[in-house]
Amino acid sequence: LLLAAGVGRYILTIVTFGSQVPSGVFMPTLVVGACVGRSLGWMVDSWHSSVGDVYPFEGCIGRTDCIFPSLYAVVGSAAFLGGVTRLTVSLSVIMLELTGGLDYIVPLMVAVVPAKWVGDAFGKEGIFDKLISLQGYPHINPVIELESTATAASLMSSTVITLTKYGETVESLEEMCSQYTFHGFPVVEARLNRRVVGFITRQDIKRALKQNDDDGQFSMRIAFASENVPGRFVDFVDLSKYVDRHPVIVRPSMPADRVLDMFKGLGLRCIFVCSSDGSLRGVIKKKDMLKHINDDRKHRNTVNRAAPSSFHRETNSFTREYRRCSRLQL
């Protein structure tokens, strides 16, 4: 009956988690693991009762309570959750805090680590990481490594919507925010001089325009910097305090694996690619990086399937060397 309850809860968890119902996966997985673990504990207890204190139950000699099905339930729930989420040490600490028994830490680790190995055999990503990928969210897993010879120039998007340092107006900014849905816009010196001087987010633009909405002067020019203003500064709407003056910039020859490390380590949304004189060449968004990672993974899988295995390569090499030595009569 307990096994039937575990199997039924397992099937229902699959249905609810796959149908986007907010029912969670943490507690249902613990329940399924507890059902299976306690069932296994009862089986071991029945086995001990039938065979007595013989192998492998020599340690139960002289003890009335030797097999604890409740401990099997705790270990089973930790193993199931570890296989689903790929958690190890943190999960063991969580279960230790739930049970309050320091003696359980060894069986918990012994169960959680092999459960993670079994889960990794089907895929390196846990269920939450896989859900993020299925939903299309631009999330880069910190454990992802890139084996590619590509550079930043091959990753970037050359079409970039920019703002000029002193050439925009309130009306043009409102039109740009209504026309494009980008997270932000790079600020350059001028239309012909594309040297990057900063970055401003879409949210900051809307907040600044809302604060200056009382003026009602849509033709007023925008100043994204406070120095070297062409004319009187009072004739401009000052947005310099909203501009990030130090955006992350890389050269076109930057290796793709270094770009990936910057996304993972700094938590960036985008990276600007500029030439040696600071002129904007393109932008690398997190989605561009994820697309390259997926393409590189598919390419490596195709190459691995097409290439012969190492055993066959070594066998063929040995065969060729043996035939060569036979012809030389060595």
N, C-alpha and C positions, 0 to 999 in steps of 0.2 A: 504493500500500500504506500509506503514511504517512497519507494522508487517510482511508482506511478505518479505520485504527487510531484516529485522532482522532474520527471520527464514532461508532465503536463505544464508545469511552471516554465520549463525551458522553452517549450514550443510557444507558449503565450508571450514570453519575453521577446522571442524573435519577432512575433507578429506585431506587438505593440511598439517595439523599438524601430522596426522598419516602416511602420505606418505614421511616423511623426507624432504619435500620441505622447504627451508629456508624462510618461509613467516611470522614466528612469531606467537605468540598467545596473546601478550599484547594488541596491538592496535585493532585487530579484536574483542577481547572480549569487549573492551570499546565501539566499534561501535555497537555490538549486544545489549549490555546493554542500550546504549543510545536510540536505536530504540524502544526497549520494554518500557523503561521508558517514553519516549516522547509520545508514544501511550497511555500509562496509564494516563499521564497528560492530554491529549486531552479528554480521556473518563471522567475523573473527572471534567474537565472544562465543558463538555457537560452536565454532570449530574447536576452541579451547575446552569447552565443556565436554565435547565428544571424545577428544584424544587425551585430555589430562595434561599434566605438567611435563610433557616431553617436548622434543625439538619441534618448533622453535619457541616453546614456552617454558624453557628451563628457568628463566628469571621469575616466574610466577610461583615457584615452590615456596610454600609457607605463607602465601598471601591470599587473603580472601577476595580482595578487589584488585584485579590485575588489568583487565580490559575496560576502558572507559569509552563507551560510544559517543559521549558528549565531546571528548577530545577529538575523536575522528570527525565529528561534525564541524568543529572549529577549523581543523586543518583542511577539511574538504572545501569549506567556504572560502578560505584564503587561497587555496590552489585554483579554484574556479575563477575567482576574481583576478588572480595574478595572470592566468592565461588569457583572460579577456582584455585586461587593461595593460599588460606587460609591466606591472609594478612589481618591485622586489622588496627593497629595504623599507621604503615608506609603508608598503602594505603590511609588512611584518610588524612595524611599530604601531600601526593602526589597530591591528588585531591584538597586539599586546596590551594596548590601552583599553580595548573593549573587554578583554578577559581579566586583566589584572594579574595574570599568572606569568611570572618570569620563567618558570620551567617550560613554558610552551614555546619559547623563542626558537629552540633548536628544531623541533618538528615543523614549525611554521616555515622556517627557512628551507628545510629539506623538501618541503612540498612546493613552496612558491617558486624556487629557482628552476627545478625541472618543468614546472608548468609553463614558465616563461620560455624555456627552450623548445617545448612542444609547440607553443604558439608561434615562436619565431620561425619554425619550420614551415608554417603556412603563410607567413608574411611578417615583416619587421615592424609594421605599424600596429598599434593597439586599436581598439574599436572606436575610441574617440578621435584619434588621428585619421582613421579611415573615414569616419563620418564627416570630418572637416573637408577631406578631399572630395567626397561625393557631393557635398553641398557647394563646392567650388569656392570656398573661402580662401583668400590669399594668405595661407599660413605655411611657413617653412619650418619643417621639423628640425630641431637642433642637432639631431644625430645624422642627418643626411650629409653625405660626402659626394663630391663631384669629381669625376675622373674625365676631364675634358680639356682639350687644347684650345678651346674657344677663348676669345677676348671680349672686352667690354664693347668693342665696336660691333661685334656680331650679335650682341644681346640687345642693344639699345634700339629705341624707336626714334627715327630721325624727325618725324613730324611732332613738333612741340609748340603748344600755344604759349606765348610769352607776353609779359607786360613790360612796357618801357618805363624807365626810371621817372621821367617827367612828362611823358607824352600821352597819358591816359586822362580821361575825364570821368566824372561820376556816371554819366549816361553810358559810356562805353564799358565801364566796369559792370553795371547792372545788366547790360546786354550780354556780356561775356558770362556772367554767372547764370543767366537764364538759358544760354545756348549750350554751355558745356557743364558737365557734371564731374569734372576732375576734382581731386582732393585739394589741389593747390596749383599755383602758377609760378614759374620762375620769373624773376625780374632782371631785365638786361638793361644795358646802357641806352641803346637806341635800336631802331629797326635795322640799321645797317651794321651797327656795332653790337654784336651779340655777346659781349662779355658779361658773365653772370655776376650780379651784385647782391642777390638775395633770393629769398623764397617766401611767399605769403600763401596762407591756406585760404580756402574758399570760405570757411567759417569766419575767419578774421575779417575778410572783406565784407561779408554781410553784416557783421557786428559793427564795423566802422561806418558803413553806409547808413545803417539804422540810426547811429548816434548823430550823424550829420544830415539826417533827413529833414530837419526843421528848416534848413536854409532854402530848400527847394530850388537850388541853382544846379541843374543837371550839367551845365556847361563848364562848371568849375574844374580846373585841372587837379590831378592827383600828384602828390609828391611822396615817393617811396623812400626818399632820403632827405636829410636836413642840411646837407652841405652842397655848395656849388649850385644853388637853385637858380634857374634862368629867370630872373625877375624878382618881384617882391614875394617873400615867403607867405605873407598874409593872403595872397591871391590863390593859394593852393590849399587843398584839403590834405592835412598831414597824416599819412599812414605809416610813417617810418617806424613807429613803435611796434607795429605788427609784423614787420619784416624780419625774417631770420637772415642775418647778415653773413652767416657762415654755414651754408648748406654743404652737404657732403658731395665732393667732386672727385672724379677719377679720370685718368687718362684713357684714351681709346685702346692702348696696348695693355691695360690691366688684365691679368688672367681671370677667367671666369670663376675659378675656385676662390680667389681672393675677394671677388665681388660677393660671392655667396657668404663668405665669412663675415663680411661687413653687414650684410642683411641679418645674419643670425646674431652677431654680437651686439649690434647697435639698435636692432629693432626698427629699421628704416622702412618707409613706404616707397621711397624712390631715391635713386642716385643719379646725379647729373654727370654726363660725359662731356668733358671740355678738352680743347686742344691746349698746347703749352702756353698760349697767350690768354687763356681763360675764355675763349670763344665757345659758345654752346654748340655742341655737335648733336646731342640727343639726350634721351632720358631712359633709364632702366627702371621699370616698375617691378614690384614684387611679383606680379602676374607674369611678366616677361621672364623673370628668373625661374619661376615654377614651370613655365612652358619649356624652357631649355632643359631643366632637370628631367622632366618627363620624356622629352625627345631623346636625351642622352641615355636614359634608362632603357627605352625601347631599342635604341641602336645597339647598346651593349648586349641586351638579351638576344637580339637577332644575330649578332656576331658570335655569341657563345653557342647558340644552337647550330650555326653553320660550321663553326670550327670543330675539328676533331678534338677528342678529349686528350688529356695529358698522357693517359696510359697508351692510347693508340699512337700518339706522337713518339713516345719513348720506344714502343715496340717496333715501329717502322724504322726508327733511327738505328736500333740494335740490329734489325734485319739487314739494312743496307750496309752497316759496318761489317757484319759477319760475311756477307757476300763479297765485299771488297777484299777482306782478308783471305777468303777462300781462293779468289782469283790470284792473289799474290803468293799463295801456298805458304802462309806463315804458320 
